[in-house]
Structure formats: C-alpha cells, structure tokens
Amino acid sequence: MGCIMAEQNPPSDDLVELYQAKLREFEGRNFGTYATFSSAAVRRQAESLDVRGPFSRDADRILHSFSYARYRQKTQVFFFAEHDGLSHRIVHVQLVAKLARFLGRVLDLNEDLCEAIALGHDIGHCPFAHVGEEILDALCQEHGIGHFFHNVQSIVFLDQIEKNGEGLNLTLQVLDGILAHNGELNEMSLRPDPSRDISQLDDAAINLVQGQPFALKPCTMEGCVVRMADTVSYVGRDADDAILLGIIQREDLPEEVTSVLGNDNRSIVNALNLDLIRHGLQDGELRYSNEIFHALKTLKQFNYEHIYITDERMEERPKLEHMFRSMFDLFLQHIESNNIKSLIFKDHINAAGPRYLESRSSAEVVRDFLAGMTDDYFRRAYKRLFVAGYKMPKT
C-alpha cells in the first residue's frame, strides 16, 4: 500500500507529472491483458491528478472514512460470543484486501484497484452480521422502501453520506466492485462485464433494492478477484472460529472437503489460492478446477447448516428482531416529530449534511442509521432508550 496522504496541500505540478509518468511506465511494463489501467478510471466529478494513482487514492479515502472506522466493532459471524480470538468485520476486510492484492499481483492485475474494492466491500454491513441484515431487510420491506442489501448500503455510505453528504467521489471501478462483490453464490468461474457506466451502476443498485433479480458481475477483472477472495477469506476462517467456540469439532468437517482442501483455514486458503493461480486467467475468466470447486461448495454448505443456522444461533433471533423493530419504530417517531435531541439527529442526520434529510424518506434515514451502527453502539443505544436507569457512556 502506498503512503496515506492528506487531501490538503497538494504536491507541485512537476512532482505530480513525474509520478504519473512513473505510474504509466510501471503499469505498461507489469500489467497483463485483463488489468484495469489507471487511465481508465472514471469519477462522477473530475479531479486534478495526484501523485497516487486514482485507485490508490480511493483506497486512502476509504481508510480515512468514518464508515471504515466502524468496521472494528462490527461482528463477522458470532455476534453474542465472548472470545478475543474471534474474527470481526475489520479482520475479514483486511484478509480480503491482502488476498486480493496477492492474487492481483500474481495475475498481473491492478493491485491498487483490488485493494480499494476490498477495503470498501463490507462498509454497508449492519450490526449482527447476516442475521441483522435479514432482520433489517424485512423491516425495510414493511416500510415500503424496498430490500436491504449491504452491498447497496456500502454505496449509499461511501457515495452519498460520507464527507458531510458530498460522498467520496470514488471511481466507477471501485464502486462497481463493491456493489458486485457478493460471493455467496456458488461460482466456479467469473468473467467481468466491462460495459457498465455510472448511470448503469446507479440503476443496478436501484434494481436490487426494488427486488428485480438480475446477474450482476463486476465490470473489472479486479472486481472478480475481490469477489473470489471474499469467499476464500471467510469459508475456512468461519469454520476455525466455530471450532474455537466448540460449535463444531475439526473432525466434523466432511472428508470430501478435508481430503482436497485440508482441515484448517491455512490449508484451505492455500489450496483455493493455488487453484485460482494455477488456472490463471484463461480466456478472460477467473476459475476453479472441478475438484476444488466441488470441495469449496461442499464446505460452504456444511458451514451454512452447522454454523450459520444452528438452533443455538436462531434462539437469539427473536431478541434481535425485537430490538431492531423497537428502535426502527422509535426513530421514525423522532424524525416525524423533529426531535432534534434524539440520537438519530445527534449521531447521524446532523453529520450527513443539510440536504440529507430532505432527499429521502424517514424510513430510509432510519435504515441508514441502523445500518451504520456497530454491534456495541446498537446495544448501548437500545439500553439507553428502553432500559430504565441506563445512561449511555460518553465518547
């Protein structure tokens, strides 16, 4: 990763031109047929050049964002488990960024673009992982604002709410990779769809929220790499975390998985990475072999059945549903009554810029507020609002 530079006090034109020339020379010498060159970067608003490449600049903006800072207190999977060794969202994101940069380097792609997409790909995750996402999705549908998807919410935060409502003006390629990153589907191979522009990106996000199903593939090969790296980074790590908590035992992992991928996260990551590298980018496609893909699909199904939807985890869901619904309804009332002393004004609306409240419905504002909460903030806010005698700690 290049050095993180402030946006103020830009370097001299001579220095910018020097480093831009070096960047072009580096890319021309090292990038392969399917790489995304810095010269292809597109933004909503044009900007002056910088000593960093455009995608490195995007990565720095994401790292400096308020949304990125909230990763550290958002759960990856096990939201009510107390163990210091468990993965949190920030660990997952860093692993994806590391894996994506490595794959990008080996495959002669743009590492900076891989990193920027990876750093921003889970910004929109709400508290309590995928269970929280399902609950918030149901509430959004009840209130007539469509579906909730964390990839779409990532675009909302980065493109519409950050920087006092101005957005970070990230490149199309980074926003597209974030929107199209979801690796929950079982994909043996992935080929980019390079035809998307800014307006089509916006339409794709709207269509998702409105529940119009369509196949959304990244517009760059780097976006495809991040989508694959997302799965590689969590599928073995989630199993290791479940073993750490005693939810499963290592010997429970299916033999058809362990005989091919190994029985721990290190072996699984290594096997999946090597298989992707071994097949390279054949005919513009990132792909697994038949054997590796079958083992990966089997492991994902095992995790789903034995980790993600266990009876013990589902027992917590009614409690979470009550908490989400209670706060959703209360914050709606606070907006409609213009209760400017409410948390939703003090910690969200006031920071989102003067046009924010006017540009969306009250339910959309509540959705954004709840989605941005960390697990810890969510618990504290609920206690302050609904538990007698509780005072929210000062920050």
C-alpha positions, 0 to 999 in steps of 0.5 A: 500500500502506498503512503496515506496522504492528506487531501490538503496541500497538494504536491507541485505540478512537476512532482505530480507529472513525474509520478504519473509518468512513473505510474504509466511506465510501471503499469505498461511494463507489469500489467497483463491483458485483463488489468484495469489501467489507471487511465481508465478510471472514471469519477462522477466529478473530475479531479486534478491528478495526484501523485497516487494513482486514482485507485490508490487514492480511493483506497486512502479515502476509504481508510480515512472514512468514518464508515471504515472506522466502524468496521472494528466493532462490527461482528463477522459471524458470532455476534453474542460470543465472548472470545478475543480470538474471534474474527470481526468485520475489520479482520475479514476486510483486511484478509480480503484486501491482502488476498486480493492484492496477492492474487492481483499481483500474481495475475498481473492485475491492478493491485491498487484497484483490488485493494480499494474494492476490498477495503470498501466491500463490507462498509454497508454491513449492519450490526449482527452480521447476516442475521441483522441484515435479514432482520433489517431487510424485512423491516425495510420491506414493511416500510415500503422502501424496498430490500436491504442489501449491504452491498447497496448500503456500502454505496449509499455510505461511501457515495452519498453520506460520507464527507458531510453528504458530498460522498467520496467521489470514488471511481466507477471501478471501485464502486462497481466492485463493491456493489458486485462483490457478493460471493455467496453464490456458488461460482466456479468461474467469473468473467467481468462485464466491462460495459457498465457506466455510472448511470448503469451502476446507479440503476443496478443498485436501484434494481436490487433494492426494488427486488428485480433479480438480475446477474450482476458481475463486476465490470473489472477483472479486479472486481472478480478477484475481490469477489473470489477472495471474499469467499476464500477469506471467510469459508475456512476462517468461519469454520476455525472460529466455530471450532474455537467456540466448540460449535463444531469439532475439526473432525466434523468437517466432511472428508470430501472437503478435508481430503482436497482442501485440508482441515484448517483455514491455512490449508484451505486458503492455500489450496483455493489460492493455488487453484485460482493461480494455477488456472490463471486467467484463461480466456478472460475468466477467473476459475476453479478446477472441478475438484476444488470447486466441488470441495469449496461448495461442499464446505460452504454448505456444511458451514451454512447448516452447522454454523450459520443456522444452528438452533443455538444461533436462531434462539437469539433471533427473536431478541434481535428482531425485537430490538431492531423493530423497537428502535426502527419504530422509535426513530421514525417517531423522532424524525416525524416529530423533529426531535432534534435531541434524539440520537438519530439527529445527534449521531447521524442526520446532523453529520450527513449534511443539510440536504440529507434529510430532505432527499429521502424518506424517514424510513430510509434515514432510519435504515441508514442509521441502523445500518451504520451502527456497530454491534456495541453502539446498537446495544448501548443505544437500545439500553439507553432508550428502553432500559430504565436507569441506563445512561449511555457512556460518553465518547 
